[in-house]
Amino acid sequence: MGIGPRIQHGEAAAVKREASGAGVRDGHYSGPPMRCLALLAALPALALGAGCGGDGGAAPAPPPRSQTDAVAPLARAPARAGEVVVRGQASPASHGPFRFDGTYRVRFEQVAPEDPGLDFGSQTSFVAALHRRAEVEDRGSVRLFSKAAARGERRLRLRGRFFVDVAFGDFPYALRFTPVR
């Protein structure tokens, strides 16, 4: 089956007659139904629209492999006993839930694989928080970071079950929660 509307056999013959100048007698039209003519008139516009603004209709190029496979160095080492490590390629994102009980050294790191020397101080702030329900801020939420930097660190006493929610960040990232003994 071809793409496009189905034309009855009789209509196809009428279209051929119209194209050859047949079908008009004494000023009266006796060609195919008007819906068929409207369709034929619209085809060049559709073909023109399909070719606008692009590269001949080819699919967009995928992002560079280095960007889709980017892993912040903070997430490369395996998690040790009691550690929580999350990573992502883009925000917003929710990870978890995770159970916390104690004092943690919390670190984040983000990378720009296409520009390793990028100054993150001039970029969008990396914003992350802990929420009891995914992506729902309430009285029990804990703000972790809101910082335009490649990395950050803080200590927190945490108790309970939380989702790690990253609200903003334009680059691949990792967060690591390490229990302080």
TORBA-7975 format. One record per atom (N, C-alpha, C): residue in three letters; x, y, z. Coordinates in steps of 0.05 Angstrom, whole numbers, plus 5000, padded with zeros to 4 digits. Layout:
// residues N
ALAXYZ...
//
This chain:
// residues 181
MET501749765000MET500050005000MET501850255000GLY501050444985GLY502550694984GLY501650885006ILE503151095010ILE502551295030ILE500651495016GLY498751595031GLY496951805021GLY494151705018PRO492351875009PRO489551795007PRO489051594985ARG487051424990ARG486251234969ARG484451374949ILE485051334924ILE483351454903ILE481951234888GLN479351254886GLN477851054872GLN478751044843HIS478550814830HIS479450784802HIS478150984784GLY475651044787GLY474251234770GLY475251514774GLU475951584800GLU476951854806GLU479751894793ALA481351684793ALA484051704781ALA483751764751ALA481951644738ALA481451694709ALA480551984706ALA478852084723ALA477852354721ALA480152554726VAL482052494744VAL484252664749VAL486052684724LYS486352454711LYS487952454686LYS486552624665ARG483952604663ARG482452764643ARG482853064649GLU482653134675GLU482953414683GLU485753514676ALA487753354681ALA490553444676ALA490953484646SER489453334629SER489753374600SER487953584589GLY486453724606GLY484653934596GLY481853834591ALA481453574592ALA478753464588ALA477053514613GLY474553494611GLY472753514634GLY471353784635VAL472153974619VAL470854234619VAL469454264592ARG466754284592ARG465254324567ARG463354554570ASP463354734552ASP461554954551ASP461655114578GLY463955134590GLY464155284615GLY463255134639HIS462354884636HIS461454724659HIS463554514666TYR464054484691TYR466054284700TYR464754014704SER466053814693SER464953544696SER467153354705GLY469253454720GLY471553304728GLY471053164755PRO473253104769PRO473052954794PRO471853124816PRO470953004838PRO469753144860PRO471753364871MET470653574882MET472253804891MET474153724913ARG473453524930ARG475253444952ARG477953344941CYS477753204918CYS480053104905CYS481853334895LEU480553534883LEU482153764873LEU483453914896ALA481953934919ALA483054074942ALA485553924952LEU485353664952LEU487653494960LEU490053534941LEU489453534915LEU491553574896LEU492853844898ALA491254054904ALA492354324908ALA494054344933ALA493354184954ALA494854194979ALA497454044978LEU497753844960LEU500153684959LEU502753844956PRO502854034937PRO505454184935PRO506054344961ALA504054454974ALA504554594999ALA505554405021LEU504454165022LEU505353965042LEU508253885036ALA508853845011ALA511553765003ALA513553985010LEU512754235005LEU514454465011LEU514954485041GLY512754455056GLY512954475086GLY514654255097ALA514654015086ALA516253795096ALA519153855093GLY519954015073GLY522754065069GLY523754315082CYS522054465096CYS522854715108CYS524554675132GLY526554845135GLY528154865160GLY529754615166GLY530654485147GLY532154245155GLY534054145135ASP534753905139ASP536753765124ASP535553545108GLY533353605095GLY532153405078GLY530553195093GLY529753265118GLY528053075133GLY529652865148ALA532252885149ALA533852685164ALA533352725194ALA533552515209ALA533252525238ALA535452685250PRO534952825272PRO537052985285PRO539352805294ALA541652915294ALA544052755302ALA543852705332PRO544552465341PRO544552405370PRO546752565383PRO546452615410PRO548552765424PRO551152605423PRO553352745426PRO555952605425PRO556052385447ARG557352165441ARG557451945460ARG558652035486SER560652215485SER561952305510SER559952435528GLN557852565517GLN555852695533GLN553852505545THR552952305530THR551052115540THR552251915560ASP554751865558ASP556151675575ASP557651815598ALA557352075600ALA558952225620ALA558252135648VAL560352085664VAL560052015692VAL561852195708ALA560752335727ALA562452505744ALA564352325760PRO566852405763PRO568752235778PRO567752155806LEU566152325818LEU565052255844LEU563451995844ALA562251925822ALA560651685820ALA562051445809ARG564551475802ARG566051245790ARG566851035809ALA567551105834ALA568250905854ALA565750765864PRO565850505869PRO563550365880PRO562750475907ALA560150465913ALA559150555939ALA560150365961ARG561150485983ARG562050326006ARG559650276024ALA560050116044ALA557850056063ALA556650306074GLY553950326072GLY552550556083GLY552450796064GLU553950796042GLU553951026024GLU551551016005VAL550651255997VAL548651275976VAL549951445954VAL549851335930VAL550951485907VAL548851495885VAL548251735876VAL546351775854VAL547751925832ARG546951875807ARG547952025785ARG545852065764GLY546152265747GLY544252315726GLY545452475704GLN544152485681GLN545052625658GLN543752905655ALA541352925667ALA539853175663ALA537953215686SER536953455689SER534853505710SER532353615696PRO530153605709PRO529653505736PRO529753195737ALA530453095760ALA530552805764ALA530152745793SER528952515798SER528552415825SER529752145828HIS531152095850HIS532551845855HIS531651735883GLY531251475884GLY530551365910GLY527851245911PRO526851205935PRO527751315961PRO530051165974PHE531451305992PHE533651196007PHE533151246037ARG534151056053ARG533851086082ARG536451186093PHE536251406109PHE538651526121PHE538351516152ASP540551476166ASP540551476195ASP543351546205GLY543851796210GLY546451886220GLY547352146208THR549952186211THR551252426200THR552652346174TYR552252516153TYR553352446127TYR554952686116ARG557052616103ARG558552806086ARG557152786059VAL555953006050VAL554453006025VAL556053176005ARG556653055982ARG558153195961ARG556653175934PHE557053375918PHE556053365890PHE558253445872GLU557953345847GLU559853425826GLU558353415800GLN558953605782GLN557853605755GLN560153645735VAL559753525712VAL561853535691VAL560653635665ALA562453755649ALA561753835622ALA563553685603PRO562753455593PRO564553295577PRO565453435551GLU563753605540GLU564453745515GLU566253985520ASP566554065546ASP568354295552ASP569454255580PRO571554085583PRO572654015609PRO573554255626GLY574254475613GLY575154705628GLY572954905634LEU570454835631LEU568255015635LEU568155135663ASP567655395665ASP567355535690ASP564455515699PHE563855335717PHE561155295726PHE559955535741GLY561655715750GLY560755945765GLY559056125748SER559256105721SER557656265703SER555256115692GLN554755875702GLN552555705692GLN550255705711THR548155555704THR545755525721THR546555385747SER545455475769SER546055345794SER545155055795PHE546754885808PHE545954615812PHE544254615838VAL541754515836VAL539854535858VAL538854255864ALA539354165889ALA538553895898ALA537453905926ALA535553725932ALA534253715958ALA533453435965LEU532853385990LEU531653135999LEU528753186004HIS527053015994HIS524153035998HIS523052766007ARG521052776024ARG519752536034ARG518152406012ARG516952565994ARG515552465970ARG517052585946ALA517252425925ALA518852505901ALA517852775891GLU519652965889GLU519153235877GLU516953385891VAL516553335917VAL514553485932VAL515953605956GLU516153875956GLU517454005978GLU515354046000ASP516153976025ASP514354026048ASP516154086072ARG514954096096ARG516354166120ARG518653976126GLY518553726118GLY520653536122GLY522853536102SER522653706082SER524753716061SER527353836072VAL529553756060VAL532253856067VAL533553956042ARG534254206042ARG535654316019ARG538554236020LEU539654125999LEU542354035998LEU544254255986PHE543754325961PHE545454515947PHE543854695929SER544754935927SER543855125907SER546255295900LYS547955185882LYS550555295878LYS551455275849ALA552455495838ALA553555505811ALA556555435814ALA557055175814ALA559855085818ALA560154795806ALA562554715802ALA563054445792ALA562654245814ARG563054325839ARG562754135862ARG562054285887GLY561054135906GLY560454255932GLY560254035953GLU560354115978GLU560353926000GLU559154046025ARG557853876041ARG556853956067ARG556353716085ARG556053756111ARG555353546130ARG552553586139LEU551153356141LEU548353366150LEU547653136168ARG546053186188ARG544852966204ARG542152906192LEU541852646183LEU539352566169LEU538252326182ARG535552316185ARG534152086195ARG531552066180GLY531151826166GLY528651786153GLY529051696124ARG526851666110ARG526851576083ARG526351826065PHE528251866045PHE528052096028PHE528652025999PHE527452185982PHE528252185953PHE530352405950VAL532252355933VAL534252555925VAL533252685899ASP532352925901ASP531253065878ASP533153285868VAL533753275843VAL535453475830VAL533553645813ALA533153895821ALA531254075808ALA532554215784PHE535054305787PHE536454455766PHE539254355763GLY540254355739GLY542954285733GLY543054215703ASP544754345689ASP544854305660ASP546854105650PHE548253965669PHE550353785662PHE550153525677PRO551453315667PRO551553055681PRO552553105710TYR551452965729TYR552053015757TYR552152755773ALA553252785798ALA553252565817ALA553052685845LEU551752545863LEU551652615891LEU552552365907ARG554152405928ARG555052185944ARG554552255973PHE553152085987PHE552552116016PHE554351906030THR556351996045THR558151816059THR557751846089PRO557151626103PRO556751636132PRO559351726146VAL559051896165VAL561351996181VAL561351816206ARG563651686211ARG563851496234ARG565251626257
//
